Amino acid sequence: MRICILGGDGYLGWPTAMYFSARGHEVMVVDNMAKRGWEAEIGAKPLEHVPALKERARRWKQKKFQPIEVVIGNIADDGQLMNGICHDFRPEAIIHYGEQPSAPYSMLNQENAVYTQCNNVVGTLNVMFAMREHCPQAHLVKLGTMGEYGTPNIDIEEGWLDVTHNGRKDRVLYPKKPHSLYHLSKVHDSHNLEFASRMWDFRVTDLNQGVVYGSDTDEIGNDPELCTSFHYDDVFGTVLNRFVVQAAIGMPLTVYGSGKQIRGYLNIRDTLRCVELAVTNPAGRGEFRVFNQFTEQFSVMELAQRVRESAAINGMKVEIQHLRNPRVEQEEHYYHAAHSSLSSLGLEPHLLNHEVIGQMLEKAMKTANRINEASILPKVDWKQGWQAPVTGLSTAVPRLQAVRA
């Protein structure tokens, strides 16, 4: 197939490009390198050095796989870019990662909030109109987020809800209660794409993804020239990655609030497989379908305890410390989300265990000289924006040495 990947320089975009190329597909990636600028803006760096996109593409070509074509451009600012791509490349599938992906970044200040909403929503609108004009038969696989739903006091369905009201029945998009302006931008995307399916007979799969962890894939192997980003900072890092890095340097695992917040999680390898299942089993014409893309549910405290246990297995002593929660969210809540569609298509998940966490710890310890401890503690308050680092609720835990017994 001809597959266009938007956001191809990103944490998921680059591994996805290699994954499809290795399976013989014709792959084009599009990116404006904005993520690297956002990282510089807040003083964050990935755990490992990530080569430039064109350098990684050249390295991939040397391995004799199907070449990955690179296009540098901004799909939100340049309304004609996607028109040209859809007209010339004629993609059969478009995988859309090309958005600002961080909730804390969107809550940092007014400028970042406006940028996030404009970049994400306008970029998706430009994709929609380019598809309508030049490749209306293409299948759009859009990366959404489980954060669109929030934490409702009812079961979370896969995108749609059957309702009965005053004796009448209808099927409606599941009500959304997002907890950040980033997640709200993804809600706007979902509504716009459902509209395109109804009005223009688009094929759309909206992948409401849980929190992804890890950075190792078969295609990356042990080649540092092909690696993807592993973020652990307070803005772009995800919670498990952050805990692993804290454990590796002997820093207490910082849990926001009570730690009873429950979310869905999945291994990066499962993200690649889920996207492949969506692409190779496309939605029908006029269908807007939603898959909840995660494999397991954990509370934040459960993750912290697992990391502490895995660290102990590796001879490392790690403590857990609670911080005042800088986010506005329910800390104790009901959470039960359906996620059977991808399993029914053949997903066989890689579950989180001590071996997986141990491998992540090993990588973090090998690159400990690159870890910037100052970037880990939360500095974005949901009500006040950018602040000094959030401090603990209790007496600070002394710094520990993360050494093997």
N, C-alpha and C positions, 0 to 999 in steps of 0.2 A: 504494500500500500504506500501511497504518498502521504506522509504524516508531517504536519507543521506543529512545532512545539513552541508556544509563546512563553517567555521567561526561561529560555534555555540555558542561561548562565547560573540559574538558581540551585538551591539545595536539592530540589526534586527534579528540576528541569533537565540538568545535565545527566544525571543517572538515567532518566527516562529516555533521553536521546540515545545514549549508548545501548540501552536495553533493546530498543526497537531496531536500531541499526544492526546489532549483533544477530538479529533474527531475520535479516534480509530486507527490511523495509527501507524505503527512500525517505530520509529524514532531513528536514530543514528546521533550524532553531532560530528564534528571533529574540533579541534582548537589547536593551539600551544601557546596560551596565549600571543602572541606578542603584541597585542594592549595595554595590561597593561604595558608592557615595554616601548612602545612608549610614553604613558602618563607620565611615570616616567621620561623619557628622556627630555621632554619639561616642566615638572613641572605642568601638568594638572591633575585634578581629576574630575570625574563626580559629579553632584549635590548631588546625594545620594550614599552612600556606596553600592558597588555591590559585593555580596558574590562570592566566587570562583565558577567556573562552576560545579564542582562535588558536592559542597554544595547545589547549586540550584537544581541539578538533584535529590539529596537525598530528599530535601524538596518536590519536585514535586511528587516523588514516595509515600511520606507519605500521599498525598492527594488522593491516590487510583486511579490515572490516569495511563494510559499505561506508563511504565517506559521509560525513555530516556537514551539510551546507550551513554556513553561518551568515545571518543577516543582522546588522546592527541598526537599530532604529526604535522609535518610541511610538507604540500603537495608540497611545492616548493623545499625544501632541500632534502627531502626523496622521491626519484622517485618511490620507491617500496611501499610506504604507500598506495596510491590509488589503486595499483594493488591488494594488500591484501584485502582492503575493498570491491572492486568490485567483487573479486573472492569469498569472504566468505559471505558478506552481501547480495550480488546480488540486489542492489537497483533498484527499478523501476523508481524512480525519484531522481535526484541529484540537490539540490538547492545550488548554488555556491555564497556565500558571502565572501569567504575566501581570502580577499585581503587587502592591505593597502589602506584605503578609503579617504585619505585627500589630497586635492590639495595643501594647504600651506606646509604640511609635505614634499611633493615631490619637492617643490621649495625652501626648506630651504638651501640646499647645494648640492654639487656633490654627496657625499656619500648617502644622502637620496634619491636623484633622481635615482641613479643607483639601490639602494635597491628596490625602489618602482617598477621600470620597471622589474627587474629580478624576484622579488617575485610574482608580479601579472601575468606576461606573462608566466613564467616558470611553476608556479603553475597550470595555466589553461592548458598548454600543457601536464603536467603530468596527469591531469584529463582526457583529450582527449584520450591519449594512453591507459590508464587503461580501459576506457570504450570500446575502440576498441577491446581490447583483451578479456575482461571478461563479459561485459554487453552492447553490441552494441544496444540492443533494448531499453535501458533506455532513459528517457527523461531528458535532461540537461536544467535546468532553471537557467540562468546566470544573476546576477544583474549587469546591465550596468548603464549608467547615461546619462541624457539629456545633460550633459556637453560635450559629444562626438561631438555634432553637432556644438557647438559654437553659434554664433548669425548671421546666414546668412541672406542676404537681400531677401530671398525667403521663401515661406512656408516650414516648416519642416514636412516631411512625416514620416510615421512609418517605418523607416529603409531602405526603398527602393525608388528608383526614376525612373520613366519612362522617357527616354530621346530620342530626335530625333536629329541626327547629320548628316549633309550632306545627308539628305534624307533617312537615315536608323534609325531604332528604336531598342532600347534595354532596359532592366531593370537592373539597377546597384545599388549597395549599395549607400545610400545617402552620398554625400561628407561630410567629417568631418573636422572641424576647431576648435579643442580643445584649451583651454586657459591655460592648465597646463600639466606638465609631468605625473601627475596622470591620468588626463583625456585621455592623449595620450596612456597610458598603456591600458585603457579600449577599445580604438579604435583598438589596436593590438589584444586584445582578440576577438573582434567582427569579425575581418578579419580571425583570425585563426579558429573560430568556424564556420563561413560560409564555409570555406575551408573543414572542417571536414564533414559538411552536404553534400557538393557536392561530395567529394571523398569517404566517408565512410557511406553515407546514415544515418547520425546522425539525431536524433530529437532534435532540439535546439530552445528554446525560450529565446531571449535576451530582458530583461526588462530594457529599458532606463528610469530610475527612476528620478523624480524630487527631490527637497529638502524635506526631511521628518522632521516633527516636532512632539513633544509630546513624552510621555513615558508610558502612561496608556493603558492597554489592559484588556480585560475581564479575561484573564488567570492570570495576575499579581494581579488583584484586589487591595486589601490594604495590601498585604503580602510583607514586606520589604525583606524577604528572597528569593523572586522570581523576584525582580525588575531588570530592564535593565538600561543601562547607559543613562544619560541625560547630554550631553556635551554642554558647553556654552563658552569654551575658543576660542582663535583665530585660533587654528590649527584644532581641531576636532569638535568644536561646529558649529552648523548651525545657520543661521542669526536670525530666529524667536526665537529659544531657547536663543540666546545671548541677544536679545532685552528684553525678558521676565525677565531674571536674572538682567539685568541692571536696569529695572524698579523697581524690587523688592528691590534693595538696594539704590535707589535714584540716580543712576548714569545716566548721559545723554545717550540716545540711539545713538550709534556711527554709522553713515551712511557713507559708503565708497564713496567718490566722490559726484556726484550729486544725487545718489540714484535712477536714472531712469533705472537702469539695471533690466530687466524683466526675470523671471524664472518661472518654473512650481513647484508647491508645493503639498504635500499631507500629510494627517494624518497617523500616524503609524498604526492605525487600518485598513486603506485602503491598506497599503503595504501588510499586512497579507492576506487580502481578494484577492488582485491582484495576489499574489503568489499562493494562493489556486486555483484561476480560471485558472491560467496557468498550474498548475499540473494536475488538474482534466479534463482539455480540452487540451490534449497534442498535440504538433506539429506532423505532419506526418513524415514517414521515408524520409530522404533526404531533410527535410524542415528546413530552417533557417528563423524563423519569428521574427519580432521585434514589441514589444508593447511599446508605449510611456506611461510610468506609472506616471501620475500625474492627479490631479483633477481640479486645479485652477492655473491661472497665476496672479502674482503680481509683481510690482516693489518693490525695497527695501524700497523706501519712503512710499509706500502704507502700507507695513508691519509695519514700524515704526509708522505711523499715527494710525493704528489700535491698536497697543499696547498702545500708548499714550491715545487713547480714552477708551480702556478697563481699563487702570489704573485709569483714571478719574472717571469711573463708580464705581470703588472700593475705591474712596476717596484718590487717590494718584496723586501727581503732578509730571509729568515727562517731561523733555525737550529732544529735538532732536539736535544733534551736528554733523556737517559734518567733516569728516577727509579726508586728502589726500588719494586717492585710492592707496593702495600698490600693486594692481594687474594690469596687462596689459590686459584691456578689453574695449570694447566699452560701453560707459555709456548711449548713446542715440542710439537706434537701433530698427529695425523692429523685431518683434517676434510673430510668429503665428505657433503653433505646433499642428499637428493632434494628437488626443488621443482618438479615438473612439473604438478601438478593445476591450479593457477591459470592457467598458460600454456595448458593444454588447453581452458580455458574462455574464453580470448580475451585474457588479459593481454598487453599490449604495453608493456614496461618503459621507463621513463626512466632511462637508464644514467648513471653518474657520469662526468663529463668536466670539462675545464678551464672550459668555459662555465658549467656549473652551479656549480662551486666559485667561479668569478669573481663570479657574481651574489651568492653568499652573502658573499663578502668585501666586495663593494660595500655590502651592507646593514649589515654589521658596522662598516665604517668610517664610515658615515653616522651611526650611533648609538654611536660610540665613547665619547661623554661619559657614557653610561649603564653602561659596563662596569666591573664591580667586580673588579679583578685579584685581590684577596684571596680571592675565592670560588672561584678556579679550581684552585689546587693541592689535591691530595687530602688530606683530614683524617680519613677513616674507615679504620681498619686492621681487616682481617677478623678478626684474632686479639685485638686490644686495644680495638676500638671507637673512640670519638672521641679523636683525638690532635692534636698540633701538625702543621702541614703537613708532608707527606713531602718530604724533600730529595733532591737529585740523587745519582746514583752517581758522577758525575765532577765536575770543577771547574765551577762555575756558569758558564753562558754569559752574557756581558754583555748588558744590555738594549739592544735595537736600536730604532731609529726606523722605524716602518712608513710610509714616505713614498714617493710615486710618483717614479720617476726623471725 
